[in-house]
């Protein structure tokens, strides 16, 4: 390959952005979940039905979270990829969403958690590829006033702030801020 082609390849690579699982964040979440499990156990040993019920609900919920976090911790490779082809969240298993299918990008929050919302030209084209439980979540997003497809960057590095900066500066895209 000649130097001009190599330079073009490097420039193209610099426009790509990949977000990976943040192992320190996942480890912290695991430790917090285990603290809640311990707290739930302590509640189950207290007198009174309400304490025991709350304790068991806490153990079941945070125990399930604790079981998921090791799976997240072991994920390798990029989870979200932004490049010339489009945007891909590998956790959805939808493939790349080409930029030509994206109508609008927005940052919004639901109960203090921020997301990148992707409003599509034809959302049904992608909804039909999802399992039924994910389709129901997408419809719930719409009912909450958000686009059907939302990417959470919690647990990923780099996070949402850097992704939005990349989309604006490297890709020249407008990302709307929704309060």
One Martini backbone bead per residue (centre of mass of N, CA, C, O) as a GRO file, in nm:
protein
  179
    1UNK     BB    1   0.098   0.035   0.021
    2UNK     BB    2   0.065   0.356  -0.007
    3UNK     BB    3   0.093   0.650   0.169
    4UNK     BB    4  -0.183   0.767   0.085
    5UNK     BB    5  -0.358   0.524   0.168
    6UNK     BB    6  -0.266   0.515   0.463
    7UNK     BB    7  -0.367   0.798   0.537
    8UNK     BB    8  -0.664   0.746   0.467
    9UNK     BB    9  -0.703   0.515   0.671
   10UNK     BB   10  -0.633   0.681   0.924
   11UNK     BB   11  -0.857   0.891   0.887
   12UNK     BB   12  -1.093   0.693   0.895
   13UNK     BB   13  -1.027   0.578   1.178
   14UNK     BB   14  -1.057   0.857   1.330
   15UNK     BB   15  -1.379   0.862   1.270
   16UNK     BB   16  -1.392   0.637   1.452
   17UNK     BB   17  -1.597   0.486   1.717
   18UNK     BB   18  -1.541   0.310   2.029
   19UNK     BB   19  -1.729   0.120   2.273
   20UNK     BB   20  -1.657  -0.008   2.589
   21UNK     BB   21  -1.638  -0.188   2.848
   22UNK     BB   22  -1.639  -0.087   3.189
   23UNK     BB   23  -1.494  -0.256   3.432
   24UNK     BB   24  -1.498  -0.065   3.678
   25UNK     BB   25  -1.804  -0.013   3.673
   26UNK     BB   26  -1.899  -0.306   3.693
   27UNK     BB   27  -1.758  -0.371   3.958
   28UNK     BB   28  -1.902  -0.158   4.125
   29UNK     BB   29  -2.191  -0.261   4.075
   30UNK     BB   30  -2.144  -0.536   4.199
   31UNK     BB   31  -2.072  -0.439   4.486
   32UNK     BB   32  -2.338  -0.291   4.536
   33UNK     BB   33  -2.524  -0.535   4.498
   34UNK     BB   34  -2.399  -0.700   4.734
   35UNK     BB   35  -2.475  -0.498   4.955
   36UNK     BB   36  -2.781  -0.531   4.912
   37UNK     BB   37  -2.794  -0.829   4.974
   38UNK     BB   38  -2.696  -0.802   5.262
   39UNK     BB   39  -2.919  -0.607   5.350
   40UNK     BB   40  -3.149  -0.805   5.287
   41UNK     BB   41  -3.065  -1.020   5.487
   42UNK     BB   42  -3.089  -0.848   5.739
   43UNK     BB   43  -3.396  -0.797   5.703
   44UNK     BB   44  -3.481  -1.107   5.730
   45UNK     BB   45  -3.393  -1.104   6.051
   46UNK     BB   46  -3.624  -0.930   6.110
   47UNK     BB   47  -3.893  -0.829   6.249
   48UNK     BB   48  -4.138  -0.867   6.039
   49UNK     BB   49  -4.284  -0.885   5.733
   50UNK     BB   50  -4.181  -0.634   5.582
   51UNK     BB   51  -3.880  -0.687   5.616
   52UNK     BB   52  -3.875  -0.963   5.472
   53UNK     BB   53  -3.988  -0.875   5.200
   54UNK     BB   54  -3.780  -0.660   5.134
   55UNK     BB   55  -3.537  -0.847   5.160
   56UNK     BB   56  -3.615  -1.050   4.931
   57UNK     BB   57  -3.642  -0.848   4.703
   58UNK     BB   58  -3.351  -0.748   4.722
   59UNK     BB   59  -3.210  -1.017   4.673
   60UNK     BB   60  -3.333  -1.083   4.397
   61UNK     BB   61  -3.264  -0.829   4.239
   62UNK     BB   62  -2.951  -0.797   4.316
   63UNK     BB   63  -2.879  -1.087   4.243
   64UNK     BB   64  -2.941  -1.061   3.943
   65UNK     BB   65  -2.745  -0.836   3.890
   66UNK     BB   66  -2.494  -0.994   3.994
   67UNK     BB   67  -2.523  -1.209   3.758
   68UNK     BB   68  -2.484  -1.007   3.512
   69UNK     BB   69  -2.210  -0.855   3.552
   70UNK     BB   70  -2.009  -1.081   3.466
   71UNK     BB   71  -2.101  -1.081   3.174
   72UNK     BB   72  -2.027  -0.787   3.115
   73UNK     BB   73  -1.725  -0.809   3.201
   74UNK     BB   74  -1.662  -1.033   2.955
   75UNK     BB   75  -1.686  -0.842   2.742
   76UNK     BB   76  -1.579  -0.805   2.412
   77UNK     BB   77  -1.534  -0.554   2.246
   78UNK     BB   78  -1.726  -0.355   2.085
   79UNK     BB   79  -2.056  -0.216   2.147
   80UNK     BB   80  -2.003   0.067   2.004
   81UNK     BB   81  -2.032   0.191   1.660
   82UNK     BB   82  -1.877   0.471   1.484
   83UNK     BB   83  -1.916   0.538   1.132
   84UNK     BB   84  -1.959   0.568   0.798
   85UNK     BB   85  -2.198   0.357   0.797
   86UNK     BB   86  -2.271   0.419   1.116
   87UNK     BB   87  -2.466   0.272   1.378
   88UNK     BB   88  -2.368   0.036   1.647
   89UNK     BB   89  -2.539  -0.191   1.870
   90UNK     BB   90  -2.447  -0.502   1.974
   91UNK     BB   91  -2.671  -0.553   2.192
   92UNK     BB   92  -2.908  -0.567   1.972
   93UNK     BB   93  -2.847  -0.720   1.696
   94UNK     BB   94  -2.896  -0.529   1.411
   95UNK     BB   95  -2.669  -0.370   1.323
   96UNK     BB   96  -2.630  -0.134   1.102
   97UNK     BB   97  -2.717   0.210   1.104
   98UNK     BB   98  -2.762   0.408   0.867
   99UNK     BB   99  -2.754   0.743   0.814
  100UNK     BB  100  -3.001   0.739   0.609
  101UNK     BB  101  -3.199   0.626   0.861
  102UNK     BB  102  -3.142   0.896   1.009
  103UNK     BB  103  -3.317   1.172   1.137
  104UNK     BB  104  -3.242   1.180   1.464
  105UNK     BB  105  -3.047   1.318   1.730
  106UNK     BB  106  -3.063   1.260   2.094
  107UNK     BB  107  -3.054   1.396   2.420
  108UNK     BB  108  -3.176   1.222   2.709
  109UNK     BB  109  -3.382   1.181   3.008
  110UNK     BB  110  -3.436   0.919   3.260
  111UNK     BB  111  -3.405   0.953   3.567
  112UNK     BB  112  -3.090   1.071   3.518
  113UNK     BB  113  -3.065   0.907   3.258
  114UNK     BB  114  -2.865   0.899   2.975
  115UNK     BB  115  -2.935   0.925   2.616
  116UNK     BB  116  -2.926   0.806   2.282
  117UNK     BB  117  -3.133   0.908   2.035
  118UNK     BB  118  -3.296   0.728   1.755
  119UNK     BB  119  -3.439   0.860   1.477
  120UNK     BB  120  -3.623   0.707   1.228
  121UNK     BB  121  -3.755   0.682   0.923
  122UNK     BB  122  -3.797   0.341   0.967
  123UNK     BB  123  -3.860   0.169   1.248
  124UNK     BB  124  -3.995  -0.103   1.149
  125UNK     BB  125  -3.744  -0.223   1.010
  126UNK     BB  126  -3.612  -0.276   1.308
  127UNK     BB  127  -3.834  -0.389   1.493
  128UNK     BB  128  -3.871  -0.662   1.333
  129UNK     BB  129  -3.577  -0.773   1.444
  130UNK     BB  130  -3.688  -0.796   1.719
  131UNK     BB  131  -3.767  -0.909   1.993
  132UNK     BB  132  -4.053  -0.878   2.169
  133UNK     BB  133  -3.929  -0.748   2.429
  134UNK     BB  134  -3.783  -0.516   2.270
  135UNK     BB  135  -4.032  -0.397   2.137
  136UNK     BB  136  -4.170  -0.313   2.403
  137UNK     BB  137  -3.946  -0.115   2.487
  138UNK     BB  138  -3.970   0.071   2.241
  139UNK     BB  139  -4.263   0.151   2.297
  140UNK     BB  140  -4.206   0.270   2.576
  141UNK     BB  141  -4.027   0.494   2.479
  142UNK     BB  142  -4.246   0.637   2.315
  143UNK     BB  143  -4.438   0.686   2.564
  144UNK     BB  144  -4.194   0.870   2.699
  145UNK     BB  145  -4.084   1.050   2.438
  146UNK     BB  146  -3.898   0.856   2.290
  147UNK     BB  147  -3.718   0.690   2.104
  148UNK     BB  148  -3.702   0.363   2.023
  149UNK     BB  149  -3.389   0.421   2.000
  150UNK     BB  150  -3.159   0.360   2.270
  151UNK     BB  151  -2.847   0.462   2.411
  152UNK     BB  152  -2.648   0.334   2.655
  153UNK     BB  153  -2.338   0.446   2.835
  154UNK     BB  154  -2.353   0.287   3.071
  155UNK     BB  155  -2.061   0.097   3.105
  156UNK     BB  156  -1.903   0.284   2.909
  157UNK     BB  157  -1.607   0.342   2.697
  158UNK     BB  158  -1.688   0.598   2.615
  159UNK     BB  159  -1.913   0.829   2.678
  160UNK     BB  160  -2.165   1.035   2.588
  161UNK     BB  161  -2.013   1.304   2.573
  162UNK     BB  162  -1.795   1.202   2.365
  163UNK     BB  163  -1.990   1.110   2.147
  164UNK     BB  164  -2.122   1.381   2.090
  165UNK     BB  165  -1.864   1.527   2.018
  166UNK     BB  166  -1.799   1.342   1.778
  167UNK     BB  167  -2.058   1.389   1.612
  168UNK     BB  168  -2.005   1.698   1.584
  169UNK     BB  169  -1.694   1.715   1.492
  170UNK     BB  170  -1.642   1.453   1.299
  171UNK     BB  171  -1.951   1.437   1.158
  172UNK     BB  172  -2.146   1.698   1.163
  173UNK     BB  173  -2.370   1.653   1.375
  174UNK     BB  174  -2.684   1.691   1.506
  175UNK     BB  175  -2.749   1.718   1.862
  176UNK     BB  176  -3.016   1.704   2.054
  177UNK     BB  177  -3.135   1.866   2.345
  178UNK     BB  178  -3.328   1.709   2.600
  179UNK     BB  179  -3.524   1.783   2.901
   0.00000   0.00000   0.00000
